[in-house]
């Protein structure tokens, strides 16, 4: 088995807890047991310098801050772990990639949690917090996720971001 790639994105936000959780040895070991051995981290607007040392069965761990487009990373990924931003979620779902959304418990409002809960209820993704990511990886069957089909999701994401004051 040659291994598979995971793409982790925090968008333009700062979500250091997600990056440190995903790069913890416990999480890396579970991901490697699931067949993954390449990790790409989009770490956003942070001064965090994640440990990208190859370990726990991962041959390559790499990171970058921001990119004008995440399309190439999403299209080459076998699994996406994302913050709960509407744009990131919908872009991953439109690419028909298995998606685990990690909500940020430090955010004051809960619109991201509401979005993640609804998409989970609809069978499109799994969601968790940083503290429950390991358990989610161990207990979720990614093959049970339904493909997401909706052509106007980029417009919806832009409207949600505008409404929430992010655009």
C-alpha positions, 0 to 999 in steps of 0.5 A: 500500500503506497499510502494516502494523503490528508489535507488539513485546513484552518482557512484564513483563521488561527486555529492552532489547537487543530494543528497541534492536535492533528500532529500529535503522535496519538492522532498520527498513529491512528491516521497511519493505521487507517492507511495515511502516510502524507499530511499537508497542513494549511495553518492559516494566520498563525506564528505556530511552527508545527512539528513536520518531522516524519514520524508515526508511519508518516513519510511526509508532513508539510505545512504552509500558511495561506494560498490563493487557492486550496483546490490542488490540495483538496483534489489530491487529498484522500481525506480532508480535516477542516475547520468549520468555515462554510467555504472550506466545508463546501469546497471539500464536499463539492470535491467529493472528499471524505470530510471531518470538520473540527469545530473551534470551541473558542469561538463565541458564536455557534454558527459553525457548529450549527452548520457542521451539525446539519451537514452531519445529520444529512450524512455528508461529514463527521464533526468533532472538537479537538478533544474528540478528534481521536475518538472520531477517527477511531469510530467513524466509517468514512465510507458511509458518508454520502456524496454532496451534490449542490452547484450553488454552494460557493454562492451560499458560502459567500452569503453566509460569510457576508451575513456573519461579517467575514466578507 
